[in-house]
Each structure stands twice: as C-alpha cells, then as structure tokens.
C-alpha cells in the first residue's frame, strides 16, 4: 500500500516529485518539499489549471497579481487557474503537496 | 481557504460528500465518514476508475474478488479499477477520504 505521507529514507533538500496518475486530461502528483522555495525571480506560468492541496506541513505561495501572499496549513487547498503566475515562497521541512493538473 | 480536514459543526452519522472539482473527464470529491459502513450486501460497481486516498482516520475496504480485506491508515491510497466490486466495511469516526473518479 502506498502512503501519501511516506518520505523516502534519504531526501535531498528541495523537491521530490512523484507522478501518481498520468491520464488523458489530467496528471495527479505528490510532491515532498523540504524547505523548498522557487528560485529568485522564478514564476510558474502554467498552461493547465492546477488544483493544489497541502497535505502536511505549512507553506507560503506568492501570486504576482496584487503581490498576494497565501499561507497554507495542512489540509488547505485551492485552485490556481492556468497562467495565473505564482511562486513558492517557502515550505516547512515536512511539506507534502498533492497536485492535479488538468486542461482548462 | 478551504481545508480538507475541516469538519462541519454538525455532522450526522454516515457520510458527508462534497464535490471539489467536476470537470469533463473526472470528478474530485471529499468524503467525511463517521463510523460509516456500506449497507449489508451492498457492493460498489462503478463505471469509472477510482483513485481513493484516506487522508485521516482509518478504514477497511472489502473486495468481492477473493474476499480481500484492505486496511487503510491515514495517507494510504489505491486505485480501484472500474467494475472491481468493493464495499466499505468500516471507517473510524474521523475518516476523511479524497476520491478521483475518471473514465478508464
């Protein structure tokens, strides 16, 4: 049985990404972050809508529009429309994300 | 901000189902179970594949084929192919499910 909260024995700093389901129309991924932040000046600008849930830990997203900061705690989830530019400002060392990318 | 672990103030016994995303090709749902079990003799027999994750609590599924029992703890997830008959044998009072149904 696979577990969403399981962490690999050795995990480097940064992000560990795992595709759980890749189907026509959507991709479901699990991401383990360990104190990760997007590189300075980097913005995600995605062609697909993204539903994102933080399953464990806490994190902060920054949206370019209005310089909006969004703090997430374990369980928080939101929809990020395609081309809504955003970045990960910080994550705790125990952050687990679940993301679903799909055509808008 | 919506939270996957949040529970309504008053929750009846049984199941509380909430559609998070309904798109062409898939449906993402959150289900709060509180000591719920499928009715006696009832089997789910679904037209679509289902990815199911237990985010909190614990639960037991029963698959008709081989009378296979599957115990789930928080974080466990699995794929249930379409028409694989199964039922929920029991859930703890604090169970939170996340399910993704999609065309096979």
Backbone of each chain as ProteinMPNN parsed JSONL, in Angstrom:
{"seq_chain_A": "XXXXXXXXXXXXXXXXXXXXXXXXXXXXXXXXXXXXXXXXXXXXXXXXXXXXXXXXXXXXXXXXXXXXXXXXXXXXXXXXXXXXXXXXXXXXXXXXXXXXXXXX", "coords_chain_A": {"N_chain_A": [[0.853, -1.208, 0.0], [0.611, 2.139, -0.917], [1.599, 5.256, 0.559], [0.616, 8.563, 1.17], [1.907, 10.226, 2.919], [4.344, 9.151, 3.369], [7.881, 9.323, 3.426], [10.852, 9.309, 1.465], [13.767, 7.465, 2.514], [16.235, 8.743, 2.28], [16.3, 12.046, 1.624], [16.984, 14.672, -0.407], [17.564, 18.194, 0.055], [15.12, 20.451, -1.184], [12.877, 19.516, -3.76], [10.893, 16.586, -4.125], [9.42, 14.803, -6.54], [6.575, 12.959, -7.574], [4.781, 11.162, -9.834], [1.49, 10.185, -9.59], [-0.761, 9.46, -11.034], [-1.106, 9.486, -14.464], [-3.062, 10.51, -16.88], [-5.115, 10.773, -19.832], [-5.945, 14.034, -20.057], [-5.537, 14.703, -17.354], [-3.106, 15.04, -14.68], [-1.96, 13.613, -11.752], [-0.09, 14.382, -8.98], [2.325, 13.846, -6.39], [4.153, 15.767, -4.163], [7.022, 16.129, -2.319], [8.277, 18.493, -0.244], [11.071, 20.118, 1.093], [11.823, 22.506, 2.917], [11.799, 24.022, 0.652], [12.007, 26.583, -1.869], [10.85, 28.504, -4.672], [13.217, 29.376, -7.227], [14.924, 32.582, -7.027], [13.118, 35.192, -8.536], [11.768, 33.464, -10.209], [8.759, 32.426, -11.792], [5.92, 30.364, -11.791], [4.093, 29.65, -14.691], [1.593, 28.35, -15.965], [0.184, 26.164, -18.446], [-2.045, 24.711, -17.883], [-4.89, 24.34, -15.694], [-4.504, 24.137, -12.156], [-5.133, 22.214, -9.374], [-4.33, 22.398, -6.051], [-3.239, 20.933, -3.063], [-2.164, 21.184, 0.236], [-0.966, 18.71, 2.108], [0.456, 18.154, 4.404], [2.496, 19.872, 6.825], [3.537, 23.337, 6.415], [3.249, 26.224, 4.268], [4.029, 28.852, 1.921], [2.599, 30.672, -0.639], [3.137, 32.896, -3.377], [1.387, 35.145, -5.324], [1.664, 36.767, -8.424], [-0.04, 38.798, -9.315], [-1.244, 41.558, -7.728], [0.546, 41.033, -5.763], [-0.101, 39.025, -3.962], [-0.007, 37.226, -0.991], [-0.255, 33.915, 0.154], [-0.872, 31.946, 2.823], [-0.515, 28.594, 3.696], [-1.812, 25.918, 5.551], [-1.687, 22.543, 6.838], [-3.869, 20.622, 4.96], [-5.133, 22.674, 3.65], [-6.456, 23.827, 0.548], [-6.52, 24.861, -2.9], [-7.514, 26.331, -6.045], [-5.587, 27.0, -8.833], [-5.777, 28.955, -11.517], [-4.941, 28.42, -15.016], [-2.071, 30.071, -16.216], [-2.047, 31.915, -14.19], [0.217, 33.611, -12.594], [2.586, 32.464, -10.27], [4.535, 31.666, -7.332], [6.507, 29.573, -5.142], [7.076, 30.616, -2.022], [8.074, 29.714, 0.412], [8.508, 26.597, 2.149], [7.748, 24.368, 4.855], [9.903, 21.943, 6.479], [8.667, 19.552, 6.344], [6.767, 19.383, 4.365], [4.073, 18.203, 2.37], [2.68, 17.94, -0.736], [-0.234, 17.661, -2.785], [-1.049, 17.557, -6.114], [-3.138, 18.389, -8.873], [-3.176, 18.576, -12.194], [-4.87, 19.898, -14.991], [-6.543, 20.214, -18.162], [-7.868, 23.396, -18.969]], "CA_chain_A": [[0.0, 0.0, 0.0], [1.373, 3.392, -0.957], [1.122, 6.238, 1.524], [0.89, 9.933, 0.74], [2.75, 10.924, 3.882], [5.64, 8.473, 3.475], [9.02, 10.063, 2.878], [11.99, 8.437, 1.177], [14.735, 7.439, 3.615], [17.146, 9.861, 2.05], [15.71, 13.064, 0.76], [17.785, 15.888, -0.511], [16.832, 19.457, 0.158], [14.447, 20.763, -2.435], [11.599, 18.873, -4.019], [10.84, 15.21, -4.614], [8.148, 14.768, -7.257], [6.157, 11.593, -7.886], [3.513, 11.123, -10.564], [0.632, 9.102, -9.096], [-1.636, 9.086, -12.154], [-0.987, 10.321, -15.664], [-4.117, 10.071, -17.783], [-5.534, 11.78, -20.794], [-6.748, 15.076, -19.427], [-5.057, 15.174, -16.05], [-1.951, 14.429, -14.025], [-2.004, 13.713, -10.291], [1.276, 14.262, -8.483], [2.653, 14.075, -4.982], [5.424, 16.48, -4.092], [7.591, 16.322, -0.988], [9.147, 19.669, -0.22], [11.832, 20.185, 2.337], [12.407, 23.845, 2.976], [11.991, 24.451, -0.73], [11.402, 27.804, -2.411], [11.165, 28.703, -6.093], [14.409, 30.213, -7.378], [14.638, 34.022, -7.071], [12.65, 35.713, -9.825], [11.05, 32.45, -10.981], [7.297, 32.355, -11.651], [5.176, 29.351, -12.54], [3.109, 30.206, -15.622], [1.223, 27.028, -16.466], [-0.839, 26.073, -19.499], [-3.212, 23.986, -17.389], [-5.352, 24.653, -14.35], [-3.891, 23.29, -11.136], [-5.682, 22.143, -8.03], [-3.205, 22.065, -5.192], [-3.562, 20.745, -1.653], [-1.028, 20.935, 1.126], [-1.454, 17.639, 2.995], [1.196, 18.202, 5.672], [3.439, 20.988, 6.913], [2.959, 24.626, 6.027], [3.905, 26.773, 3.079], [3.559, 30.177, 1.502], [2.614, 30.944, -2.075], [3.039, 34.311, -3.75], [0.807, 35.375, -6.643], [2.219, 38.021, -8.965], [-1.11, 39.798, -9.365], [-1.514, 42.131, -6.418], [1.567, 40.551, -4.813], [-0.894, 38.373, -2.915], [0.624, 36.115, -0.269], [-1.228, 32.95, 0.67], [-0.303, 30.985, 3.772], [-1.239, 27.326, 3.72], [-1.557, 24.938, 6.607], [-2.034, 21.185, 6.42], [-5.262, 20.432, 4.563], [-5.614, 23.777, 2.799], [-6.391, 23.545, -0.887], [-7.003, 25.955, -3.753], [-7.415, 26.154, -7.49], [-4.769, 28.036, -9.479], [-6.109, 28.911, -12.942], [-3.834, 28.47, -15.967], [-1.426, 31.372, -16.462], [-2.001, 32.784, -13.008], [1.632, 33.472, -12.228], [2.769, 32.281, -8.826], [5.77, 31.011, -6.925], [6.534, 29.056, -3.777], [7.981, 31.458, -1.249], [8.763, 28.847, 1.37], [7.772, 25.454, 2.703], [8.379, 23.761, 6.021], [10.751, 20.798, 6.115], [7.837, 18.347, 6.293], [5.617, 19.685, 3.496], [3.623, 17.218, 1.377], [1.67, 18.521, -1.625], [-0.9, 16.843, -3.792], [-1.458, 18.486, -7.177], [-3.877, 17.83, -10.007], [-3.127, 19.475, -13.351], [-5.849, 19.463, -15.994], [-6.828, 21.192, -19.212], [-8.934, 24.305, -18.525]], "C_chain_A": [[0.883, 1.25, 0.0], [0.758, 4.403, -0.002], [1.572, 7.643, 1.134], [1.877, 10.645, 1.657], [4.15, 10.302, 4.012], [6.735, 9.305, 2.814], [10.131, 9.073, 2.564], [13.019, 8.544, 2.302], [15.718, 8.598, 3.478], [16.459, 10.857, 1.131], [16.596, 14.293, 0.766], [16.914, 17.104, -0.249], [16.176, 19.71, -1.194], [13.16, 19.988, -2.564], [11.786, 17.459, -4.547], [9.46, 15.033, -5.24], [7.833, 13.348, -7.718], [4.819, 11.651, -8.609], [2.695, 9.936, -10.063], [-0.261, 8.579, -10.21], [-1.399, 10.048, -13.308], [-1.998, 9.787, -16.664], [-4.399, 11.164, -18.79], [-6.369, 12.803, -20.032], [-6.287, 15.537, -18.063], [-3.808, 14.425, -15.595], [-2.059, 14.681, -12.531], [-0.595, 13.458, -9.766], [1.348, 14.486, -6.977], [4.027, 14.731, -4.953], [5.827, 16.607, -2.623], [8.533, 17.509, -1.061], [9.848, 19.698, 1.115], [12.537, 21.526, 2.366], [12.643, 24.444, 1.606], [11.36, 25.814, -1.003], [11.731, 27.864, -3.895], [12.415, 29.59, -6.188], [14.031, 31.701, -7.447], [14.196, 34.444, -8.466], [11.866, 34.726, -10.662], [9.553, 32.524, -10.704], [6.777, 31.161, -12.431], [4.159, 30.066, -13.417], [2.627, 29.017, -16.452], [0.092, 27.066, -17.489], [-2.126, 25.429, -18.995], [-3.639, 24.53, -16.023], [-4.667, 23.688, -13.372], [-4.691, 23.383, -9.844], [-4.548, 21.688, -7.134], [-3.677, 21.977, -3.74], [-2.263, 20.534, -0.896], [-1.507, 19.926, 2.168], [-0.77, 17.653, 4.355], [2.15, 19.39, 5.635], [2.748, 22.323, 6.705], [3.812, 25.246, 4.938], [3.331, 28.147, 2.773], [3.703, 30.305, -0.005], [2.55, 32.456, -2.28], [2.468, 34.382, -5.16], [1.28, 36.735, -7.144], [1.181, 39.136, -8.917], [-1.425, 40.281, -7.947], [-0.519, 41.722, -5.354], [0.905, 39.854, -3.617], [-0.144, 37.191, -2.296], [-0.45, 35.206, 0.313], [-0.498, 31.945, 1.559], [-1.154, 29.73, 3.771], [-0.804, 26.498, 4.913], [-2.049, 23.577, 6.124], [-3.532, 21.071, 6.139], [-5.788, 21.524, 3.659], [-5.475, 23.415, 1.331], [-6.985, 24.696, -1.675], [-6.8, 25.605, -5.216], [-6.607, 27.319, -8.06], [-5.053, 27.97, -10.977], [-4.842, 28.975, -13.808], [-3.36, 29.912, -16.121], [-1.579, 32.378, -15.329], [-0.605, 32.618, -12.404], [1.807, 33.449, -10.705], [4.114, 31.627, -8.564], [5.631, 30.495, -5.49], [7.546, 29.894, -3.014], [8.759, 30.647, -0.22], [7.88, 27.654, 1.695], [8.485, 25.023, 3.974], [9.138, 22.517, 5.561], [9.929, 19.521, 5.921], [6.64, 18.501, 5.357], [5.347, 18.551, 2.505], [2.497, 17.873, 0.578], [1.01, 17.417, -2.448], [-1.389, 17.821, -4.862], [-2.166, 17.731, -8.291], [-3.864, 18.889, -11.107], [-4.114, 18.977, -14.403], [-6.133, 20.593, -16.976], [-7.99, 22.075, -18.768], [-10.185, 24.17, -19.397]], "O_chain_A": [[1.787, 1.385, 0.824], [-0.453, 4.407, 0.22], [2.738, 7.88, 0.816], [2.592, 11.552, 1.231], [5.025, 10.854, 4.68], [6.521, 9.913, 1.765], [10.337, 8.11, 3.302], [13.13, 9.58, 2.958], [15.989, 9.326, 4.432], [16.089, 10.535, 0.003], [16.905, 14.864, 1.811], [15.687, 17.041, -0.324], [16.646, 19.224, -2.222], [12.429, 19.82, -1.588], [12.71, 17.176, -5.31], [8.446, 15.106, -4.545], [8.712, 12.628, -8.191], [3.832, 12.136, -8.055], [3.165, 8.8, -10.11], [-0.488, 7.373, -10.309], [-1.481, 11.266, -13.148], [-1.799, 8.714, -17.232], [-3.986, 12.313, -18.632], [-7.387, 12.458, -19.431], [-6.608, 16.651, -17.648], [-3.507, 13.329, -16.067], [-2.23, 15.819, -12.095], [0.015, 12.435, -10.076], [0.545, 15.21, -6.389], [4.948, 14.295, -5.642], [5.072, 17.123, -1.798], [9.475, 17.52, -1.853], [9.273, 19.339, 2.143], [13.672, 21.672, 1.913], [13.547, 25.255, 1.407], [10.318, 26.154, -0.443], [12.757, 27.344, -4.332], [12.641, 30.447, -5.334], [12.93, 32.036, -7.883], [14.833, 34.091, -9.459], [11.345, 35.09, -11.716], [9.122, 32.665, -9.559], [7.141, 30.96, -13.589], [3.452, 30.966, -12.963], [3.185, 28.718, -17.507], [-0.824, 27.885, -17.405], [-3.18, 25.584, -19.611], [-2.832, 25.109, -15.296], [-4.304, 22.569, -13.734], [-4.9, 24.464, -9.293], [-3.879, 20.698, -7.428], [-4.415, 22.836, -3.257], [-1.379, 19.799, -1.337], [-2.349, 20.244, 3.008], [-1.349, 17.214, 5.348], [2.557, 19.851, 4.569], [1.526, 22.426, 6.807], [4.953, 24.841, 4.716], [2.29, 28.541, 3.298], [4.773, 30.08, -0.57], [1.987, 33.189, -1.467], [2.994, 33.758, -6.082], [1.297, 37.718, -6.404], [1.479, 40.267, -8.531], [-1.823, 39.498, -7.085], [-0.707, 42.022, -4.175], [1.275, 40.05, -2.46], [0.292, 36.279, -2.997], [-1.43, 35.675, 0.892], [0.371, 31.201, 1.105], [-2.381, 29.805, 3.839], [0.379, 26.39, 5.237], [-2.748, 23.484, 5.115], [-4.357, 21.393, 6.994], [-6.788, 21.326, 2.968], [-4.504, 22.779, 0.922], [-7.848, 25.421, -1.18], [-6.027, 24.715, -5.569], [-6.911, 28.483, -7.798], [-4.618, 27.03, -11.643], [-3.815, 29.509, -13.391], [-4.161, 30.846, -16.15], [-1.274, 33.559, -15.496], [-0.302, 31.6, -11.782], [1.265, 34.277, -9.973], [4.748, 31.099, -9.477], [4.758, 30.925, -4.737], [8.736, 29.879, -3.328], [9.952, 30.868, -0.009], [6.66, 27.701, 1.533], [9.676, 25.28, 4.149], [9.028, 22.095, 4.41], [10.433, 18.527, 5.398], [5.621, 17.833, 5.53], [6.266, 18.015, 1.887], [1.491, 18.306, 1.141], [1.616, 16.391, -2.756], [-2.066, 18.8, -4.548], [-1.832, 16.589, -8.605], [-4.462, 19.956, -10.967], [-4.187, 17.778, -14.675], [-5.982, 21.771, -16.654], [-8.988, 21.572, -18.251], [-11.178, 24.86, -19.164]]}, "seq_chain_B": "XXXXXXXXXXXXXXXXXXXXXXXXXXXXXXXXXXXXXXXXXXXXXXXXXXXXXXXXXXXXXXXXXXXXXXXXXXXXXXXXXXXXXXXXXXXXXXXXXXXXXXXX", "coords_chain_B": {"N_chain_B": [[-9.969, 30.178, 2.689], [-10.23, 26.844, 1.821], [-10.324, 23.747, 3.637], [-9.136, 20.45, 3.711], [-9.34, 18.821, 5.903], [-11.22, 19.915, 7.54], [-14.207, 19.758, 9.422], [-17.751, 19.759, 9.244], [-19.743, 21.629, 11.599], [-21.976, 20.35, 12.707], [-22.339, 17.032, 12.23], [-23.959, 14.375, 10.859], [-24.211, 10.857, 11.602], [-22.733, 8.568, 9.323], [-22.148, 9.473, 5.955], [-20.631, 12.381, 4.567], [-20.612, 14.109, 1.7], [-18.697, 15.922, -0.658], [-18.321, 17.674, -3.557], [-15.375, 18.644, -5.04], [-14.178, 19.322, -7.457], [-15.64, 19.245, -10.58], [-15.173, 18.167, -13.647], [-14.888, 17.826, -17.229], [-14.295, 14.565, -17.768], [-13.262, 13.939, -15.223], [-13.984, 13.654, -11.675], [-13.487, 15.157, -8.612], [-13.677, 14.448, -5.255], [-14.457, 15.047, -1.805], [-14.872, 13.17, 1.075], [-16.388, 12.857, 4.15], [-16.393, 10.525, 6.613], [-18.099, 8.946, 9.22], [-17.837, 6.591, 11.207], [-18.945, 5.029, 9.266], [-20.398, 2.433, 7.261], [-20.827, 0.461, 4.291], [-24.161, -0.454, 3.308], [-25.515, -3.633, 4.414], [-24.71, -6.278, 2.253], [-24.402, -4.59, 0.097], [-22.614, -3.596, -2.833], [-20.204, -1.561, -4.314], [-20.105, -0.921, -7.761], [-18.608, 0.348, -10.15], [-18.68, 2.511, -13.045], [-16.5, 3.955, -13.708], [-12.919, 4.339, -13.298], [-11.449, 4.615, -10.054], [-9.507, 6.577, -8.022], [-8.498, 6.465, -4.75], [-7.913, 8.004, -1.664], [-7.156, 7.8, 1.739], [-7.246, 10.312, 3.918], [-7.294, 10.909, 6.606], [-7.816, 9.25, 9.745], [-8.889, 5.793, 9.991], [-9.724, 2.864, 8.056], [-11.578, 0.196, 6.487], [-11.651, -1.669, 3.594], [-13.491, -3.944, 1.547], [-12.989, -6.246, -0.984], [-14.8, -7.915, -3.478], [-13.756, -9.969, -5.079], [-11.912, -12.707, -4.271], [-12.46, -12.145, -1.671], [-10.982, -10.113, -0.482], [-9.559, -8.255, 2.08], [-8.781, -4.916, 2.871], [-6.882, -2.906, 4.816], [-6.771, 0.463, 5.688], [-4.709, 3.174, 6.571], [-4.183, 6.559, 7.691], [-3.288, 8.455, 4.913], [-2.85, 6.351, 3.191], [-3.3, 5.135, -0.131], [-4.994, 4.053, -3.115], [-5.741, 2.503, -6.306], [-8.811, 1.801, -7.71], [-9.998, -0.192, -10.069], [-12.5, 0.282, -12.67], [-15.589, -1.372, -12.218], [-14.562, -3.185, -10.416], [-15.7, -4.836, -7.87], [-16.547, -3.655, -4.675], [-16.736, -2.793, -1.164], [-17.311, -0.626, 1.683], [-16.207, -1.625, 4.678], [-15.841, -0.672, 7.256], [-15.329, 2.478, 8.922], [-13.311, 4.751, 10.814], [-14.346, 7.201, 13.279], [-13.359, 9.595, 12.487], [-12.746, 9.718, 9.81], [-11.446, 10.842, 6.701], [-11.832, 11.043, 3.314], [-10.376, 11.276, 0.053], [-11.375, 11.306, -3.221], [-10.985, 10.411, -6.645], [-12.646, 10.172, -9.523], [-12.616, 8.804, -12.766], [-12.774, 8.412, -16.35], [-12.03, 5.202, -17.65]], "CA_chain_B": [[-9.242, 28.978, 2.27], [-10.9, 25.599, 2.184], [-9.403, 22.781, 4.242], [-9.591, 19.066, 3.514], [-9.569, 18.147, 7.183], [-12.276, 20.603, 8.287], [-15.459, 19.01, 9.532], [-18.886, 20.628, 9.558], [-20.006, 21.681, 13.046], [-22.866, 19.225, 12.996], [-22.268, 16.004, 11.201], [-24.712, 13.169, 11.203], [-23.528, 9.6, 11.337], [-22.794, 8.232, 7.912], [-21.184, 10.1, 5.067], [-20.843, 13.745, 4.09], [-19.883, 14.12, 0.432], [-18.512, 17.284, -1.172], [-17.605, 17.699, -4.834], [-14.387, 19.726, -5.082], [-13.998, 19.692, -8.868], [-16.347, 18.388, -11.536], [-14.718, 18.575, -14.96], [-15.019, 16.805, -18.235], [-13.283, 13.525, -17.634], [-13.003, 13.489, -13.853], [-14.648, 14.292, -10.536], [-12.702, 15.086, -7.375], [-14.601, 14.587, -4.134], [-14.014, 14.844, -0.426], [-15.921, 12.462, 1.811], [-16.189, 12.684, 5.584], [-17.126, 9.358, 7.101], [-18.12, 8.904, 10.674], [-18.297, 5.266, 11.584], [-19.811, 4.576, 8.184], [-20.145, 1.195, 6.51], [-21.813, 0.238, 3.234], [-25.269, -1.282, 3.797], [-25.27, -5.071, 4.253], [-24.95, -6.825, 0.923], [-24.182, -3.601, -0.963], [-21.295, -3.533, -3.467], [-19.947, -0.561, -5.361], [-19.733, -1.491, -9.055], [-18.555, 1.67, -10.782], [-18.336, 2.572, -14.463], [-15.235, 4.671, -13.899], [-11.832, 4.049, -12.362], [-11.454, 5.488, -8.879], [-8.34, 6.681, -7.148], [-9.028, 6.833, -3.443], [-6.916, 8.22, -0.613], [-7.673, 8.069, 3.077], [-6.379, 11.4, 4.404], [-7.285, 10.895, 8.071], [-8.558, 8.142, 10.326], [-8.576, 4.502, 9.39], [-10.889, 2.296, 7.379], [-11.377, -1.136, 5.912], [-12.397, -1.977, 2.37], [-13.591, -5.363, 1.197], [-13.17, -6.505, -2.41], [-15.54, -9.175, -3.625], [-12.869, -10.977, -5.644], [-11.004, -13.259, -3.273], [-12.846, -11.648, -0.336], [-9.767, -9.433, 0.001], [-9.741, -7.126, 3.001], [-7.688, -3.946, 2.801], [-6.888, -1.931, 5.906], [-6.137, 1.726, 5.308], [-4.396, 4.168, 7.585], [-4.11, 7.911, 7.12], [-2.291, 8.627, 3.865], [-2.863, 5.234, 2.24], [-4.097, 5.387, -1.34], [-5.005, 2.946, -4.071], [-6.559, 2.661, -7.499], [-9.832, 0.766, -7.836], [-10.438, -0.172, -11.469], [-13.935, 0.217, -12.923], [-16.262, -2.672, -12.072], [-13.991, -4.041, -9.361], [-16.72, -4.694, -6.835], [-15.973, -3.439, -3.341], [-17.59, -2.11, -0.196], [-16.645, -0.086, 2.861], [-16.587, -2.455, 5.827], [-15.948, 0.219, 8.413], [-14.417, 3.631, 8.999], [-13.258, 5.372, 12.135], [-15.263, 8.35, 13.378], [-12.682, 10.802, 11.992], [-12.198, 9.399, 8.482], [-11.562, 11.799, 5.592], [-11.418, 10.445, 2.042], [-10.314, 12.07, -1.166], [-11.559, 10.361, -4.324], [-10.927, 10.95, -8.007], [-13.266, 9.245, -10.476], [-12.284, 9.209, -14.145], [-13.054, 7.402, -17.365], [-10.881, 4.305, -17.78]], "C_chain_B": [[-9.997, 27.737, 2.728], [-9.878, 24.59, 2.708], [-9.982, 21.366, 4.167], [-9.952, 18.381, 4.82], [-10.703, 18.774, 7.99], [-13.547, 19.761, 8.298], [-16.584, 19.987, 9.819], [-19.193, 20.548, 11.057], [-20.914, 20.524, 13.455], [-22.742, 18.217, 11.868], [-23.033, 14.784, 11.675], [-23.835, 11.954, 11.002], [-23.666, 9.316, 9.845], [-21.761, 9.011, 7.138], [-21.615, 11.507, 4.675], [-19.973, 13.904, 2.855], [-19.855, 15.529, -0.144], [-17.726, 17.21, -2.473], [-16.655, 18.893, -4.833], [-14.192, 20.234, -6.503], [-14.793, 18.713, -9.723], [-15.987, 18.904, -12.926], [-14.98, 17.463, -15.951], [-13.911, 15.778, -17.994], [-12.978, 13.088, -16.219], [-13.85, 14.257, -12.84], [-13.785, 14.067, -9.306], [-13.644, 15.362, -6.212], [-13.894, 14.393, -2.808], [-15.172, 14.186, 0.314], [-15.514, 12.364, 3.28], [-17.034, 11.501, 6.017], [-17.05, 9.345, 8.609], [-18.707, 7.563, 11.088], [-19.189, 4.639, 10.528], [-19.396, 3.206, 7.656], [-21.178, 1.117, 5.39], [-22.932, -0.634, 3.804], [-24.968, -2.768, 3.574], [-25.601, -5.533, 2.832], [-24.709, -5.861, -0.219], [-22.754, -3.677, -1.487], [-21.248, -2.342, -4.417], [-19.51, -1.294, -6.62], [-19.748, -0.315, -10.028], [-18.114, 1.618, -12.237], [-16.977, 3.222, -14.704], [-14.174, 4.151, -12.932], [-11.926, 5.029, -11.197], [-10.105, 5.413, -8.179], [-8.863, 7.159, -5.814], [-7.883, 6.937, -2.435], [-7.651, 8.441, 0.699], [-6.741, 9.102, 3.71], [-6.274, 11.409, 5.926], [-8.119, 9.717, 8.548], [-8.067, 6.809, 9.806], [-9.868, 3.862, 8.9], [-10.541, 0.914, 6.844], [-12.268, -1.293, 4.691], [-12.437, -3.486, 2.192], [-13.818, -5.462, -0.308], [-13.825, -7.868, -2.568], [-14.619, -10.298, -4.095], [-11.873, -11.445, -4.577], [-11.326, -12.843, -1.858], [-11.678, -10.924, 0.335], [-10.109, -8.234, 0.883], [-8.52, -6.213, 2.934], [-7.862, -2.929, 3.917], [-6.172, -0.673, 5.442], [-5.905, 2.571, 6.547], [-4.233, 5.516, 6.9], [-2.964, 8.015, 6.111], [-2.296, 7.511, 2.841], [-3.736, 5.57, 1.034], [-3.969, 4.224, -2.3], [-5.926, 3.268, -5.241], [-7.535, 1.494, -7.557], [-10.361, 0.801, -9.266], [-11.968, -0.253, -11.573], [-14.41, -1.224, -12.786], [-15.542, -3.661, -11.162], [-14.881, -3.853, -8.127], [-16.095, -4.644, -5.446], [-16.996, -2.768, -2.444], [-16.741, -1.57, 0.946], [-17.122, -0.908, 4.051], [-16.738, -1.616, 7.086], [-15.032, 1.415, 8.221], [-14.39, 4.077, 10.453], [-14.151, 6.618, 12.11], [-14.67, 9.611, 12.771], [-12.142, 10.625, 10.577], [-12.479, 10.514, 7.471], [-10.997, 11.129, 4.346], [-11.273, 11.527, 0.979], [-10.438, 11.074, -2.311], [-11.531, 11.093, -5.659], [-11.495, 9.878, -8.926], [-12.962, 9.731, -11.889], [-12.537, 8.053, -15.1], [-11.834, 6.521, -17.558], [-10.219, 4.417, -19.163]], "O_chain_B": [[-10.354, 27.614, 3.9], [-8.723, 24.577, 2.282], [-11.14, 21.123, 4.508], [-10.775, 17.466, 4.841], [-11.106, 18.225, 9.015], [-13.905, 19.136, 7.3], [-16.39, 20.949, 10.562], [-18.935, 19.53, 11.7], [-20.645, 19.816, 14.425], [-23.007, 18.521, 10.705], [-22.779, 14.242, 12.75], [-22.823, 12.021, 10.305], [-24.606, 9.774, 9.197], [-20.633, 9.194, 7.597], [-22.798, 11.783, 4.479], [-18.746, 13.842, 2.94], [-20.859, 16.241, -0.122], [-16.59, 16.735, -2.489], [-17.088, 20.03, -4.644], [-14.056, 21.437, -6.725], [-14.635, 17.499, -9.6], [-16.453, 19.969, -13.331], [-15.254, 16.321, -15.581], [-12.727, 16.113, -18.021], [-12.482, 11.98, -16.014], [-14.355, 15.346, -13.112], [-13.402, 12.94, -8.995], [-14.326, 16.386, -6.185], [-12.892, 13.687, -2.7], [-16.32, 14.608, 0.184], [-14.442, 11.858, 3.61], [-18.247, 11.482, 5.81], [-16.026, 9.703, 9.192], [-19.914, 7.426, 11.29], [-20.068, 3.832, 10.833], [-18.213, 2.867, 7.611], [-22.281, 1.647, 5.524], [-22.687, -1.46, 4.683], [-24.243, -3.119, 2.643], [-26.657, -5.204, 2.291], [-24.798, -6.25, -1.383], [-21.803, -3.805, -0.715], [-22.154, -2.148, -5.227], [-18.656, -2.179, -6.567], [-20.77, -0.021, -10.649], [-17.285, 0.793, -12.619], [-16.379, 3.059, -15.767], [-14.493, 3.594, -11.882], [-12.428, 6.142, -11.352], [-9.633, 4.342, -7.799], [-9.592, 8.149, -5.747], [-7.009, 6.073, -2.37], [-8.639, 9.173, 0.76], [-5.583, 8.802, 4.004], [-5.272, 11.868, 6.475], [-9.013, 9.246, 7.844], [-6.972, 6.704, 9.252], [-10.964, 4.271, 9.282], [-9.375, 0.527, 6.763], [-13.478, -1.078, 4.751], [-11.538, -4.206, 2.626], [-14.731, -4.835, -0.844], [-13.467, -8.837, -1.899], [-14.68, -11.422, -3.595], [-11.09, -10.651, -4.056], [-10.569, -13.142, -0.934], [-11.417, -11.086, 1.526], [-10.845, -7.332, 0.483], [-7.379, -6.675, 2.94], [-8.847, -2.192, 3.964], [-5.086, -0.746, 4.868], [-6.753, 2.677, 7.433], [-4.155, 5.596, 5.674], [-1.816, 7.701, 6.425], [-1.798, 7.694, 1.73], [-4.78, 6.21, 1.167], [-2.971, 3.504, -2.302], [-6.764, 4.168, -5.177], [-7.132, 0.334, -7.464], [-11.09, 1.721, -9.635], [-12.637, -0.784, -10.686], [-13.723, -2.164, -13.185], [-15.879, -4.845, -11.142], [-14.809, -2.834, -7.44], [-15.245, -5.46, -5.089], [-18.001, -2.239, -2.918], [-15.605, -1.998, 1.152], [-18.305, -0.888, 4.391], [-17.654, -1.827, 7.881], [-14.075, 1.362, 7.449], [-15.318, 3.817, 11.218], [-14.642, 7.028, 11.059], [-15.383, 10.591, 12.559], [-11.191, 11.3, 10.185], [-13.584, 11.049, 7.395], [-9.843, 10.703, 4.321], [-11.956, 12.55, 1.007], [-9.688, 10.1, -2.367], [-11.987, 12.23, -5.782], [-10.905, 8.81, -9.09], [-13.041, 10.927, -12.173], [-12.517, 6.884, -14.715], [-10.714, 7.027, -17.623], [-9.237, 3.727, -19.435]]}, "name": "protein", "num_of_chains": 2, "seq": "XXXXXXXXXXXXXXXXXXXXXXXXXXXXXXXXXXXXXXXXXXXXXXXXXXXXXXXXXXXXXXXXXXXXXXXXXXXXXXXXXXXXXXXXXXXXXXXXXXXXXXXXXXXXXXXXXXXXXXXXXXXXXXXXXXXXXXXXXXXXXXXXXXXXXXXXXXXXXXXXXXXXXXXXXXXXXXXXXXXXXXXXXXXXXXXXXXXXXXXXXXXXXXXX"}
